[in-house]
Amino acid sequence: MTTLAAPLAPAPPAPAPAGTPIEPGEDRPLRILMVAARYLPDMGGIETHVREVGRRLAAAGHAVTVLTADRTRARPPVEAADGMLIRRVPAWPRGRDYYWAPGIWREVMRADCDLLHVQGCHTLVPPLAMLAALRRRLPFVITFHSGGHSSSLRNRLRGLQWALLGGLVRRATRRIAVSRFEADLFSARMRFPRDAVSVVSNGAQLPAAKAPAAADPERPLIVSIGRLERYKGHHRAIEAMPDILAQRPGARLRVLGEGPYQQALTELADRLGIADRVEIGGVPPAERERLAALLGSAALVVLLSEYEAHPVAVLEALALGLPVLVTDSTGFMEMAEEGMVATVRPAAGSTEIAQAVLAALTDNRAGRAAPLPDWQDCADRLLAVYRSATKGR
């Protein structure tokens, strides 16, 4: 990344080799402002989504600026990366996910753009961006990108949160969900017609690993993937390991992610006496080849999460042809209906989870019946939404 002075308007993006031109011969290039509460080097599905679609839109000649909050308050305020301009504003408090970033209002109010795309809806960043867009009479699009939470109180308050946010979302020029589940959920909770929300799935793409290690049938590697939060269910994979090891003594578990629950997971593995069979840690976002190589050596990927809309991590595992085991709930249900994943009950205990893992290891098939979406298709479909949102302006 290159640090720049902070201009008011985004510089024209440099052409990038990634991606094919999107809808050649269409109207003039668009100036797109994407607002996301977090962006790289923070890790997560939204961060990956914004980078992958943003760089493809930039490669097609559109001016893309990513406006994000910086809780560290130490990262460069303006950077150029992947043909896009990345702008960061300070956020408070440092260690919470409901943080406040008042600079979002200022940046939206002065941005030189044709439309605003709000990526995600969980923090105080999205309503501030939407209010600024309404004040400017700027068309704005929102993609929900919903997820779970480890706090039972926060989960109980979700209904109130969606009701309060609904007034702003109903005034969006366009609304986007990443899955049918998410579209059904938010149209019901926020009281707008189901046909007033488009479904644009996340993509799936990892670079080809140079020499991925082959999965060892005697020492199968199980990867539990996702941010280290309690609701992601990594503890359930760890709790199932003693039963798995009773039948597959060479099995290993890699908990692949970063987040605040890491210490608790480490202590759990210690208490169960399996610390030597469990490795916990993430792969930096820039090291995509390393991630592909690690996943390529896995025998099975699991994500025993309480809530997912359309998880990028699972799609990436499927793109590598890996078998995947998930809970039969939320956005996973349509993946299961399409034959993409194996499932286990959300309320399953450690013995039942172990049996499901062992069955998936024995079956050893990717089970991917439906074609996977890719990031180019996602970018194409987003551009169609943008064209519709700005038509006549």
C-alpha positions in Angstrom: 0.0 0.0 0.0 1.1 3.6 -0.7 0.3 6.4 1.7 -1.0 9.5 0.1 -1.9 13.0 1.0 -5.6 13.3 1.8 -7.5 14.8 -1.2 -11.2 15.5 -1.1 -12.0 13.3 -4.1 -10.7 9.9 -5.0 -7.9 9.8 -7.6 -8.7 7.9 -10.8 -7.8 4.2 -10.2 -4.9 2.7 -12.0 -5.8 -0.2 -14.3 -5.3 -3.6 -12.6 -5.0 -7.0 -14.2 -7.5 -8.7 -11.9 -11.0 -9.1 -13.3 -12.5 -8.7 -16.8 -14.1 -5.5 -17.9 -17.6 -5.2 -16.6 -20.4 -4.4 -19.0 -18.3 -2.7 -21.8 -20.0 0.0 -23.7 -22.3 1.0 -20.7 -22.6 4.5 -19.5 -19.7 6.6 -18.1 -17.6 5.1 -15.3 -19.2 5.5 -11.9 -17.7 7.1 -8.8 -18.5 4.7 -6.0 -18.1 5.3 -2.3 -18.2 2.0 -0.2 -18.6 2.5 3.5 -17.6 -0.4 5.8 -17.1 -0.3 9.5 -13.9 -2.4 9.2 -11.5 -3.0 6.3 -8.2 -4.8 5.8 -5.9 -5.5 7.6 -8.9 -6.4 9.8 -10.1 -9.9 8.9 -13.6 -11.0 8.1 -16.2 -11.7 5.4 -17.2 -8.1 4.8 -13.6 -7.0 4.5 -12.9 -9.7 1.9 -16.2 -8.9 0.0 -15.3 -5.2 -0.2 -11.8 -5.9 -1.5 -12.8 -8.5 -4.0 -15.6 -6.6 -5.6 -14.0 -3.2 -5.2 -10.8 -4.1 -7.0 -12.8 -5.7 -9.9 -14.9 -2.5 -10.3 -11.8 -0.4 -10.2 -10.1 -2.7 -12.8 -13.1 -2.0 -15.1 -12.5 1.8 -14.9 -14.8 2.9 -12.0 -13.5 5.1 -9.3 -13.8 3.2 -6.0 -13.2 4.7 -2.6 -13.5 2.6 0.6 -14.4 4.7 3.6 -13.8 2.8 6.9 -13.3 3.3 10.6 -10.0 2.8 12.4 -10.3 1.8 16.0 -6.5 1.6 16.3 -6.2 5.2 15.3 -2.7 4.3 14.1 -3.2 3.3 10.4 -2.6 5.7 7.5 -5.7 7.9 7.0 -5.4 7.6 3.2 -3.9 4.8 1.1 -4.0 3.5 -2.4 -4.5 -0.3 -2.8 -5.8 -2.6 -5.6 -6.7 0.4 -7.7 -8.9 1.8 -5.0 -8.6 4.7 -2.5 -8.8 3.7 1.2 -9.9 6.4 3.6 -9.9 5.8 7.3 -11.4 7.9 10.1 -10.8 7.4 13.9 -13.3 5.4 15.9 -14.0 5.0 19.6 -13.9 2.9 21.8 -10.9 0.9 20.8 -12.0 -2.6 22.0 -15.8 -2.7 21.2 -17.8 -3.5 18.1 -20.4 -0.8 18.6 -17.9 2.0 18.1 -18.6 5.5 17.0 -16.8 7.2 14.1 -18.1 10.8 13.6 -15.7 11.4 10.7 -17.9 9.1 8.6 -20.5 12.0 8.4 -17.9 14.5 7.3 -16.4 12.2 4.6 -19.7 11.3 3.1 -20.8 14.9 3.0 -17.8 16.0 1.0 -17.2 12.9 -1.1 -17.2 13.3 -4.9 -19.3 10.3 -5.8 -22.3 9.1 -7.7 -23.6 6.8 -5.1 -22.9 5.4 -1.6 -22.8 1.7 -0.9 -23.1 0.8 2.8 -21.5 -2.6 3.5 -22.9 -4.1 6.6 -25.5 -3.0 9.2 -24.3 -3.9 12.7 -22.3 -0.9 14.1 -23.1 2.8 14.4 -21.2 3.5 11.2 -24.0 2.5 8.7 -26.8 4.7 10.1 -24.4 7.7 10.2 -23.5 7.1 6.6 -27.1 6.7 5.5 -28.2 9.9 7.3 -25.4 11.8 5.6 -26.5 10.4 2.2 -30.1 11.4 2.9 -28.9 14.9 3.9 -27.1 15.2 0.6 -29.9 13.5 -1.5 -27.3 11.0 -2.6 -28.6 7.6 -3.7 -27.4 4.9 -1.4 -27.4 1.1 -1.5 -27.1 -1.1 1.6 -25.9 -4.7 1.7 -26.9 -6.3 5.1 -24.0 -8.7 5.6 -25.6 -9.9 8.8 -23.8 -12.0 11.4 -24.2 -13.4 14.9 -22.9 -12.2 18.2 -21.4 -13.8 21.2 -23.4 -11.7 23.7 -26.8 -13.1 24.6 -27.9 -9.6 25.5 -26.9 -8.2 22.2 -28.7 -11.0 20.4 -31.9 -10.2 22.4 -31.6 -6.6 21.3 -31.3 -7.5 17.6 -35.0 -7.1 17.0 -35.1 -3.6 18.5 -31.9 -2.7 16.5 -33.4 -3.9 13.2 -36.7 -2.0 14.0 -34.9 1.2 14.7 -32.6 0.8 11.6 -35.6 -0.1 9.4 -36.7 3.5 8.9 -33.3 4.3 7.2 -33.1 1.1 5.3 -36.6 1.6 3.8 -35.3 4.9 2.4 -32.4 3.2 0.6 -32.4 3.4 -3.2 -31.7 -0.3 -3.3 -31.4 -3.1 -0.7 -29.1 -6.2 -1.1 -28.9 -9.4 0.8 -26.2 -12.0 0.4 -28.6 -15.0 0.7 -32.3 -15.8 0.5 -32.3 -16.4 4.2 -31.0 -12.8 4.8 -33.5 -11.3 2.3 -36.4 -13.1 4.1 -35.2 -12.0 7.5 -34.7 -8.3 6.9 -37.8 -7.8 4.7 -39.9 -9.2 7.6 -38.0 -7.5 10.4 -37.8 -4.1 8.7 -41.2 -4.2 7.0 -40.5 -3.8 3.3 -41.6 -6.0 0.5 -39.6 -9.2 -0.2 -39.2 -8.2 -3.8 -37.7 -4.9 -2.8 -34.4 -6.6 -1.9 -32.0 -8.2 -4.4 -29.9 -11.3 -3.6 -26.3 -10.9 -4.6 -24.3 -13.8 -3.2 -20.7 -13.5 -2.0 -18.0 -15.0 -4.3 -15.5 -17.7 -3.7 -11.9 -17.6 -4.9 -8.5 -18.4 -3.5 -5.2 -18.3 -5.3 -3.9 -21.7 -6.4 -1.4 -23.0 -3.8 2.1 -23.7 -5.3 2.4 -27.1 -3.7 -0.4 -27.9 -1.2 0.4 -30.8 1.1 -1.8 -33.8 0.4 -4.2 -34.7 3.2 -2.8 -37.6 5.2 -5.6 -40.2 5.9 -3.8 -41.4 9.0 -3.5 -37.9 10.4 -6.5 -36.0 9.0 -6.4 -32.3 9.5 -9.8 -30.8 10.5 -10.0 -27.0 10.1 -12.5 -25.0 12.1 -12.6 -21.7 10.3 -13.9 -18.3 11.2 -13.3 -15.3 13.5 -12.6 -16.4 17.1 -15.9 -15.5 18.7 -17.9 -17.8 20.9 -20.9 -17.8 18.5 -18.7 -19.2 15.7 -18.7 -22.6 17.6 -14.9 -23.3 17.6 -15.3 -24.6 21.2 -17.7 -27.2 20.0 -15.1 -28.6 17.5 -12.5 -28.7 20.3 -15.0 -30.4 22.7 -15.6 -33.1 20.0 -11.9 -33.9 19.6 -11.6 -36.5 22.4 -14.4 -38.6 20.8 -12.8 -38.1 17.3 -9.4 -39.1 18.6 -10.8 -42.3 20.1 -11.5 -43.5 16.6 -9.0 -41.4 14.6 -6.0 -41.2 17.0 -3.9 -39.3 14.4 -6.5 -36.5 13.9 -5.5 -32.9 14.3 -7.6 -29.7 14.6 -6.6 -26.3 13.3 -8.8 -23.4 14.6 -8.2 -20.9 11.8 -9.0 -17.3 12.7 -8.3 -14.4 15.0 -10.4 -12.7 17.6 -11.1 -12.2 21.3 -12.1 -15.8 22.1 -8.6 -17.2 21.5 -7.5 -17.4 25.1 -10.7 -19.2 26.1 -10.2 -21.7 23.3 -6.6 -22.3 24.3 -7.6 -23.0 27.9 -10.3 -25.4 26.8 -7.9 -27.5 24.8 -5.6 -27.5 27.8 -8.4 -28.7 30.2 -9.3 -31.5 27.8 -5.7 -32.6 27.6 -5.6 -32.2 23.8 -3.4 -29.1 23.5 -0.9 -31.0 21.4 -3.6 -31.9 18.8 -5.1 -28.4 18.5 -3.5 -25.4 16.9 -5.1 -22.0 17.1 -4.3 -18.9 15.0 -5.0 -17.0 11.9 -3.4 -16.2 8.6 -2.8 -12.5 7.7 -5.1 -11.2 5.0 -2.3 -10.5 2.6 -1.1 -14.1 2.7 -3.8 -15.7 0.6 -1.5 -18.3 -1.0 -0.6 -19.5 2.5 -4.3 -19.7 3.4 -5.0 -21.7 0.2 -2.1 -24.1 1.0 -3.3 -24.7 4.6 -6.9 -25.4 3.5 -5.6 -27.5 0.6 -4.0 -29.9 3.1 -7.2 -30.3 5.2 -9.4 -33.4 5.1 -12.5 -31.5 6.4 -13.5 -27.9 7.1 -16.1 -27.2 9.8 -18.0 -24.1 10.9 -20.4 -24.8 13.8 -21.7 -21.3 14.0 -25.0 -20.2 15.5 -25.6 -17.6 12.8 -24.2 -17.1 9.2 -25.8 -15.3 6.3 -23.5 -16.5 3.5 -20.0 -17.2 4.8 -17.1 -16.4 2.6 -14.8 -18.8 4.5 -17.1 -21.8 3.6 -17.4 -20.7 0.0 -13.6 -20.6 -0.3 -13.3 -24.1 1.2 -15.9 -25.4 -1.2 -14.0 -23.7 -4.1 -11.0 -25.8 -3.2 -13.2 -28.9 -3.4 -13.1 -29.6 0.3 -15.9 -31.3 2.3 -17.6 -28.9 4.7 -19.6 -29.6 7.9 -21.9 -26.8 9.3 -24.9 -26.4 11.5 -28.3 -26.8 9.9 -29.4 -23.2 10.6 -29.7 -19.6 9.2 -27.9 -19.1 5.9 -26.4 -22.6 5.9 -29.8 -24.1 5.2 -29.9 -23.1 1.6 -26.3 -24.3 1.1 -27.5 -27.7 2.5 -30.5 -27.7 0.2 -28.2 -27.2 -2.8 -26.0 -30.1 -1.7 -23.0 -28.0 -0.9 -22.4 -29.0 2.7 -23.1 -31.7 5.3 -24.9 -30.6 8.4 -25.3 -31.3 12.1 -28.1 -30.1 14.4 -27.5 -26.7 16.0 -28.1 -28.2 19.4 -25.9 -31.2 18.8 -23.6 -32.2 21.7 -19.9 -33.2 21.4 -20.6 -36.9 20.7 -23.0 -36.1 17.9 -20.6 -33.6 16.4 -17.8 -36.1 16.6 -19.9 -38.7 14.8 -20.8 -36.2 12.1 -17.1 -35.2 11.7 -16.1 -38.9 11.4 -18.8 -39.6 8.9 -17.6 -36.6 6.8 -14.0 -37.8 7.0 -15.1 -41.3 5.8 -17.3 -40.0 3.1 -14.5 -37.7 1.9 -16.5 -36.0 -0.8 -16.9 -32.3 -1.5 -20.6 -32.8 -2.0 -20.8 -29.6 -4.0 -23.8 -30.1 -6.3 -24.6 -26.5 -7.2 -22.2 -24.1 -9.1 -20.4 -21.7 -6.8 -20.7 -17.9 -7.3 -17.5 -16.0 -8.0 -16.4 -12.5 -7.3 -16.6 -11.4 -10.9 -20.3 -12.4 -11.0 -20.8 -10.6 -7.7 -19.1 -7.4 -9.1 -21.2 -7.6 -12.3 -24.4 -7.9 -10.4 -23.5 -5.0 -8.0 -22.7 -2.8 -11.0 -26.2 -3.5 -12.4 -27.7 -2.4 -9.1 -25.6 0.7 -9.2 -26.7 1.5 -12.7 -30.3 1.2 -11.7 -29.8 3.3 -8.6 -28.2 6.2 -10.5 -30.4 6.0 -13.6 -31.5 9.5 -14.6 -29.0 11.3 -12.4 
